[in-house]
Amino acid sequence: MTGRLTLEELERHATAGRVDTVIIAAPDMQGRLMGKRFTARHFLDAGHEETHCCNYLLATDMEMNTVQGYEATSWAKGYGDYIQKPDLSTLRLIPWAEGTALVIADLLDHHGEPVPHAPRTMLKRQLERLAALGYGMNAATELEFFVFRESFEALSDQDYARPTPISPYNEDYHIFQTAKEEALMRAIRNGLMAAGVPVENTKGEAEAGQAEINVRYAGALETADTHLLVKEAVKEIAFAEGRAVTFMAKWSHERAGSSSHIHQSLTKDGAPAFFDPAAEHSMSETMRHWLGGLLAHAAETTLLLAPYVNSYKRFCVGMFAPTKTVWSMDNRTAGFRVVGEGTKGVRVENRIGGSDLNPYLALAGQIAAGIAGLEGKLEPGPSFAGDAYGGDGAPEIPKTLREATDAFAGSAMLRAALGDAVVDHYVHAARWEQADFDARVTDYERRRFFERA
């Protein structure tokens, strides 16, 4: 049993007793899969048409608190239901869970209309805008994460105070060091491949215990769906192996952070739209204008790439996370790196996003900014050469969640592209995230002030 399923194939697996459970799940604001486990028989009889969930799933924080102040739903409005409508093109076996298949759902309101602030809806609508201009988008999201010797339960019991990376030193491309985590990584690669996810490779990243997984370039919606499935697989398989993992953007101030670089390019009539063999760096006019839009609106879209207070701890000099919104040719110090020069695979790599991003929101923001570049014929300016960390006068990536939220809230481009109600929904989420953090007393404060103050 491998890969994607049709309903007819699921029927055969269920009749033979090979599949007894089907998960229906939709992406939430934080980029998690939220839903229910169905008996395979009920899914085949009725569940494949629709099921329902509480609409608070798009109005909670990471702790699932019922945050007040949202226009879409509240205690005053009674926290009603959304429809979860399975997208049967995403139905697949997930071999790391015995006898189980999974399908990703869209969220609809009581009238059957897509919920505007649902992450999958947001990405779909930006892709529709792009299609109206005659383009399609391909993308890939490189996911980095840390692997620890302890289990999730052990770390939770000690309040996550002393995680031990599975390897003791930088394992970037290091075959011996990554051999120490290979039992886990092999299970992840093979499990995802058997689920129909085209994994290219895993590798050690530039820190002790840090791993990266890469999946084949694909259409933007498929890439976002796959991104969620990869994170779910990594966590579930790590749990089964007795290991903990984290996708925090920055789990320790002494360690490098974890990113989710977004590679992106456009197609037109099925052909690469970024490639022009006669142009400088083989970048077509379309590519220049797209990159111009990404740069012009980088500050406004940062919230969609770095959604939490912790996300901004990653942006520091000398740890391969960017600090400036400049573009450069194959330069890992820049916020935007152009790679694949001279080939049909020439593309833009956005290096701003952390591994904590929601891929639907991140890609929706990139498309909105790129379209603004196409429509306004924006130019990216000359490429940056050298160490971008020292790029005096270059535009800075927002340094805090507050700064990024203000830029997002004040973006006329995003309000036109996403809608005022959608922007305001995510502004409220970000401001709640900041306020909740501001109210907390941290370990740092206790260590620094308990005796000395």
C-alpha positions in Angstrom: 0.0 0.0 0.0 1.6 3.3 -1.1 0.8 6.9 -1.8 -2.3 8.7 -2.8 -5.7 7.0 -2.7 -9.0 7.3 -4.6 -12.2 6.6 -2.8 -12.5 3.3 -4.7 -9.0 2.3 -3.6 -9.8 3.2 0.0 -13.0 1.1 -0.3 -10.9 -1.9 -1.3 -8.4 -1.4 1.5 -11.2 -1.0 4.1 -13.0 -4.1 2.9 -9.8 -6.1 3.2 -9.2 -4.7 6.7 -6.0 -2.9 5.7 -7.4 0.5 6.6 -9.8 1.1 9.5 -9.2 4.8 10.3 -9.4 8.0 8.2 -8.3 11.4 9.6 -10.1 14.5 8.3 -8.1 17.6 9.3 -7.8 21.2 8.3 -4.9 23.6 8.8 -5.4 26.1 11.6 -3.9 29.6 12.1 -0.7 28.1 13.6 -0.2 25.6 10.7 -1.4 22.5 12.6 -3.7 19.8 11.4 -7.0 19.9 13.3 -9.8 17.4 12.9 -11.2 14.0 13.7 -10.5 10.3 13.3 -13.3 8.5 11.5 -13.9 4.8 11.1 -13.1 4.0 7.5 -16.6 2.7 6.9 -18.3 5.9 8.1 -15.9 8.0 6.1 -16.8 6.1 3.0 -20.5 6.2 3.7 -20.8 9.9 4.5 -17.7 11.5 6.0 -16.0 12.0 2.6 -18.7 14.6 1.8 -18.3 16.8 4.9 -18.0 16.9 8.6 -18.1 19.8 11.1 -15.8 21.5 13.6 -16.0 24.4 16.1 -15.2 27.7 14.5 -12.9 28.5 17.4 -10.2 26.6 15.6 -9.5 29.8 13.7 -9.6 32.0 16.8 -7.3 30.4 19.3 -3.6 30.8 20.3 -0.9 28.1 20.5 -2.4 27.0 23.8 -5.9 26.7 22.3 -7.1 29.6 24.5 -10.4 31.1 23.4 -8.9 34.5 22.6 -11.6 37.2 22.7 -11.8 40.2 20.3 -12.1 38.4 17.0 -14.9 39.6 14.7 -15.4 36.2 13.2 -16.4 34.3 16.3 -16.6 34.7 20.1 -18.5 33.7 23.2 -21.0 36.3 22.3 -21.6 34.7 18.9 -21.8 31.2 20.5 -18.8 29.5 18.8 -20.7 27.8 16.1 -19.5 25.3 13.5 -17.6 25.4 10.3 -17.9 22.7 7.6 -14.8 20.6 7.0 -14.9 19.7 3.3 -12.4 17.0 2.4 -10.3 17.7 -0.6 -10.2 14.1 -1.9 -7.2 14.9 -4.1 -5.2 14.9 -0.8 -6.4 11.5 0.4 -3.5 9.2 1.2 -2.2 6.5 3.4 0.0 7.5 6.3 2.1 4.3 6.9 3.6 5.5 10.2 0.0 5.2 11.7 -1.3 1.7 11.5 -4.3 1.2 9.3 -4.8 4.9 8.8 -5.4 7.3 5.9 -5.6 11.1 6.0 -7.3 13.8 3.9 -6.9 17.5 4.2 -10.1 19.6 4.4 -11.1 23.1 3.5 -13.2 25.2 5.9 -16.6 26.5 4.7 -19.2 28.5 6.5 -22.9 27.5 6.9 -23.6 28.7 3.4 -20.9 26.5 1.9 -18.6 29.5 1.2 -14.9 29.3 1.9 -14.0 30.9 5.2 -11.9 33.9 4.1 -9.3 33.8 6.9 -8.8 30.1 6.7 -5.1 29.6 5.7 -5.9 27.2 2.8 -8.5 29.6 1.5 -6.1 32.5 1.7 -3.5 30.7 -0.4 -6.1 29.5 -2.9 -7.4 33.0 -3.5 -3.9 34.4 -4.1 -3.3 31.5 -6.6 -6.5 32.5 -8.3 -5.3 36.1 -8.7 -2.0 34.8 -10.1 -3.8 32.5 -12.5 -5.9 35.5 -13.8 -2.6 37.0 -14.9 -1.7 33.8 -16.7 0.8 32.4 -14.2 1.2 29.3 -12.0 3.5 29.1 -9.0 5.9 26.4 -8.0 7.5 26.3 -4.6 9.5 24.3 -2.1 9.9 24.9 1.7 13.1 23.6 3.2 12.3 22.5 6.8 14.8 22.5 9.5 14.3 21.1 13.0 16.3 19.8 16.0 16.4 16.3 17.3 16.9 15.5 21.0 18.0 12.4 22.9 15.1 12.7 25.3 11.4 11.9 24.6 8.6 14.6 24.4 7.3 13.3 27.8 10.7 13.5 29.5 11.3 17.1 28.3 7.8 18.1 29.3 8.3 16.7 32.8 11.4 18.9 33.2 9.7 21.9 31.8 11.8 21.8 28.7 14.7 23.1 30.7 17.7 21.0 29.5 17.1 19.4 26.1 20.1 17.4 24.9 20.7 17.6 21.1 21.2 14.1 19.7 24.7 15.0 18.4 27.2 17.1 20.4 28.6 19.3 17.6 27.8 20.9 14.2 26.5 18.2 11.9 26.2 20.2 8.7 26.5 17.6 5.9 28.2 15.3 8.5 27.6 11.7 7.7 29.0 10.2 10.9 27.1 12.7 13.1 23.8 12.1 11.2 24.3 8.4 11.6 23.3 8.9 15.2 19.8 10.0 14.2 19.5 7.8 11.2 17.0 5.4 12.8 14.6 8.3 13.1 15.5 10.0 9.8 15.2 6.8 7.7 11.8 6.1 9.2 10.7 9.7 8.3 12.0 9.5 4.7 10.5 6.0 4.1 7.2 6.8 5.8 6.7 10.0 3.8 7.7 8.3 0.5 5.2 5.5 1.2 2.6 8.3 1.8 3.3 9.6 -1.7 5.5 12.6 -0.6 8.5 12.9 -2.9 11.3 13.3 -0.4 14.6 14.2 -2.0 16.9 13.9 1.0 17.6 14.6 4.7 20.9 16.1 5.9 22.5 17.5 8.9 22.2 21.3 9.3 24.6 23.8 10.7 24.2 23.1 14.4 24.4 20.2 16.9 21.4 18.0 16.5 19.8 20.0 13.7 18.3 18.3 10.7 16.8 19.3 7.4 14.4 17.6 5.1 13.8 18.5 1.5 10.8 17.6 -0.7 10.6 18.0 -4.5 9.5 21.3 -6.0 5.8 21.4 -6.7 2.7 23.6 -7.1 2.3 26.1 -4.3 -0.9 24.5 -2.8 0.6 21.0 -2.9 3.8 22.3 -1.3 1.8 23.9 1.6 -0.2 20.6 2.1 3.0 18.6 2.0 4.8 21.0 4.5 2.1 20.3 7.1 2.2 16.5 6.5 6.0 16.5 6.8 5.8 18.3 10.2 3.1 15.9 11.4 5.1 12.9 10.3 8.4 14.1 11.9 6.6 14.7 15.2 4.6 11.4 15.2 7.5 9.3 14.1 9.9 10.9 16.6 7.3 10.3 19.3 7.2 6.6 18.3 11.0 6.4 18.4 11.2 7.9 21.9 12.8 11.2 20.6 11.7 14.8 20.9 12.0 17.3 18.0 11.3 21.0 17.8 10.4 23.3 15.0 10.8 26.4 17.2 12.6 29.1 15.2 15.1 29.5 18.1 15.1 27.0 20.9 18.3 28.3 22.5 20.1 31.7 22.3 23.4 29.7 22.2 22.3 27.8 19.0 21.5 28.7 15.5 17.8 28.9 14.6 15.7 26.7 12.3 14.4 28.1 9.1 12.0 27.3 6.4 13.5 28.8 3.2 10.9 29.3 0.5 12.0 28.6 -3.1 9.6 30.0 -5.6 9.2 30.5 -9.4 6.4 31.1 -11.9 5.2 29.2 -14.9 3.4 30.5 -18.0 1.7 28.1 -20.4 3.6 25.3 -18.6 7.0 26.8 -19.3 9.4 28.5 -16.8 8.5 32.2 -16.6 11.6 33.3 -14.7 14.2 32.1 -17.2 15.6 34.3 -20.0 18.9 32.9 -21.4 19.7 36.3 -22.9 19.1 38.4 -19.8 21.6 39.2 -17.0 21.8 36.3 -14.5 19.2 34.6 -16.9 16.5 36.5 -15.0 13.4 37.4 -17.1 11.5 40.6 -16.8 8.8 38.7 -15.0 11.3 37.4 -12.5 12.8 40.9 -11.9 9.4 42.4 -11.3 8.4 39.5 -9.0 11.5 39.9 -7.0 11.0 43.7 -6.9 7.6 43.1 -5.3 9.0 40.7 -2.7 11.6 43.3 -1.8 9.3 46.3 -1.8 6.8 44.5 0.5 9.3 42.5 2.6 8.6 44.2 5.9 4.8 44.0 5.4 4.9 40.2 4.7 7.4 39.3 7.5 4.6 38.6 10.0 3.5 35.8 7.7 7.0 34.3 7.8 7.8 35.0 11.4 4.5 34.8 13.4 5.7 34.6 17.1 7.8 36.5 19.6 10.3 33.7 19.4 10.6 34.0 15.6 12.6 37.2 15.9 15.3 35.7 18.1 16.5 33.9 15.0 17.5 37.0 13.1 21.1 37.5 14.3 24.4 38.1 12.7 26.6 35.2 11.7 24.2 32.3 12.2 22.9 32.0 8.6 19.6 33.8 9.3 19.3 37.1 7.4 19.0 40.5 8.9 18.6 42.6 5.7 16.0 42.6 2.9 18.5 42.7 0.1 18.9 40.3 -2.8 22.0 38.6 -4.0 23.3 36.0 -6.3 23.8 32.7 -4.4 24.7 34.5 -1.2 23.4 33.0 2.1 23.8 36.3 4.0 21.0 38.0 2.1 17.3 37.9 2.8 16.6 36.9 -0.8 19.0 34.6 -2.7 18.8 34.0 -6.5 19.8 30.5 -7.3 20.0 28.4 -10.5 21.5 31.1 -12.6 21.9 30.0 -16.3 19.3 27.2 -16.0 15.5 26.9 -16.4 15.4 26.3 -12.7 16.4 29.8 -11.8 14.4 30.9 -8.8 14.1 33.1 -5.7 14.9 31.7 -2.3 13.3 33.7 0.5 15.5 33.1 3.6 13.5 35.1 6.1 11.0 32.5 7.2 11.5 30.3 10.2 10.4 26.7 10.7 7.5 27.9 12.8 5.7 29.5 9.9 2.4 28.5 8.5 3.1 27.6 4.9 -0.3 28.7 3.5 0.0 32.2 5.0 3.7 32.5 4.0 3.0 31.5 0.4 -0.1 33.7 0.2 2.0 36.7 1.3 4.7 35.9 -1.2 2.2 35.7 -4.0 0.5 38.9 -3.0 3.8 40.8 -2.9 4.9 39.2 -6.2 1.7 40.2 -8.0 2.2 43.8 -6.7 5.6 43.6 -8.3 4.2 42.3 -11.6 1.4 44.9 -11.7 3.6 47.8 -10.7 6.6 46.6 -12.8 8.8 47.0 -9.8 12.5 46.5 -10.2 14.7 44.9 -7.6 17.7 47.2 -8.1 21.2 45.9 -8.3 22.2 42.7 -6.5 24.1 43.0 -3.3 27.6 41.6 -3.2 29.6 40.6 -0.1 28.5 40.2 3.5 24.9 41.5 3.8 25.2 41.5 7.6 27.4 44.5 7.2 25.2 46.1 4.5 25.1 49.7 5.9 21.9 51.5 4.9 20.2 48.3 3.6 16.6 47.8 4.7 16.3 45.8 7.8 14.0 42.8 8.5 11.6 43.8 11.3 13.4 43.1 14.6 10.4 42.3 16.7 6.9 40.9 16.4 5.5 44.4 17.3 7.4 46.0 14.4 6.3 43.3 12.0 2.7 43.5 13.1 2.5 47.2 12.6 4.0 46.9 9.1 1.4 44.1 8.3 -1.5 46.1 9.7 -0.6 49.2 7.7 -0.1 47.4 4.4 -2.4 48.8 1.7 -1.1 46.1 -0.6 -2.1 43.2 1.7 -5.4 44.8 2.6 -6.2 45.0 -1.1 -5.0 41.5 -1.8 -6.3 39.6 1.3 -9.1 41.9 2.5 -9.4 44.1 5.5 -11.2 41.5 7.6 -8.5 38.9 7.0 -5.7 41.3 7.8 -7.4 42.5 10.9 -8.0 38.8 12.0 -4.2 38.1 11.9 -3.3 41.5 13.4 -5.4 40.6 16.4 -3.7 37.2 16.6 -0.3 38.8 16.6 -1.1 41.4 19.1 -2.6 38.8 21.4 0.6 36.8 21.0 2.7 39.8 22.0 0.5 40.8 24.9 0.5 37.2 26.3 4.3 37.1 26.2 4.6 40.6 27.8 2.5 39.4 30.8 4.8 36.4 31.5 7.7 36.2 34.0 10.5 34.3 32.2 13.3 32.1 33.5 15.7 34.9 32.3 14.1 37.4 34.7 14.2 35.0 37.7 17.9 34.1 37.1 18.9 37.7 36.6 16.9 39.5 39.3 15.8 37.0 42.0 18.8 37.6 44.3 20.5 40.6 42.7 17.6 43.0 42.3 
